[in-house]
Amino acid sequence: MNVRLLFKPGLANYKISEVYRDKFIHNRGEKGILGKKLYPDKAYKREHRRLFGKTNFDYVIDFSGYSLFLGKVSFSSGSKEKNLLYA
């Protein structure tokens, strides 16, 4: 098993409309018609590409506490299986 520590440099590169969509999802979740419609999937995929390139992970362990950022970005990756463990 290979383990790597990753750190998030800088701020997410979202367009202004994506900032509002991200805040909506962060506060209310993806549930419902509006949540599914506003989900900024392209922004999360772009941010994943900025941070990790074309790398896909089998498992992600988030040691940052209750931040949802890593979860949102990780679930937008191209990995077939998505697991997020909070520590």
Solvent accessible surface area in square Angstrom, and as a share of the most:
residue,aa,sasa,rsa
1,M,221,0.99
2,N,131,0.67
3,V,109,0.62
4,R,176,0.64
5,L,136,0.68
6,L,98,0.49
7,F,171,0.71
8,K,99,0.42
9,P,82,0.51
10,G,56,0.54
11,L,157,0.78
12,A,30,0.23
13,N,101,0.52
14,Y,38,0.14
15,K,130,0.55
16,I,126,0.64
17,S,61,0.40
18,E,18,0.08
19,V,52,0.30
20,Y,152,0.58
21,R,95,0.35
22,D,17,0.09
23,K,112,0.47
24,F,40,0.17
25,I,13,0.07
26,H,84,0.37
27,N,112,0.58
28,R,168,0.61
29,G,25,0.24
30,E,76,0.34
31,K,178,0.75
32,G,47,0.45
33,I,154,0.78
34,L,93,0.46
35,G,1,0.01
36,K,132,0.56
37,K,150,0.64
38,L,43,0.21
39,Y,48,0.18
40,P,6,0.04
41,D,51,0.27
42,K,162,0.69
43,A,1,0.01
44,Y,0,0.00
45,K,94,0.40
46,R,63,0.23
47,E,3,0.01
48,H,11,0.05
49,R,139,0.51
50,R,100,0.36
51,L,36,0.18
52,F,31,0.13
53,G,35,0.33
54,K,195,0.83
55,T,65,0.38
56,N,81,0.41
57,F,56,0.23
58,D,112,0.58
59,Y,136,0.52
60,V,24,0.14
61,I,87,0.44
62,D,4,0.02
63,F,147,0.61
64,S,79,0.51
65,G,30,0.28
66,Y,215,0.82
67,S,46,0.30
68,L,74,0.37
69,F,39,0.16
70,L,41,0.20
71,G,6,0.06
72,K,27,0.11
73,V,0,0.00
74,S,14,0.09
75,F,97,0.40
76,S,6,0.04
77,S,17,0.11
78,G,65,0.62
79,S,15,0.10
80,K,210,0.89
81,E,111,0.50
82,K,78,0.33
83,N,44,0.23
84,L,32,0.16
85,L,90,0.45
86,Y,110,0.42
87,A,80,0.62
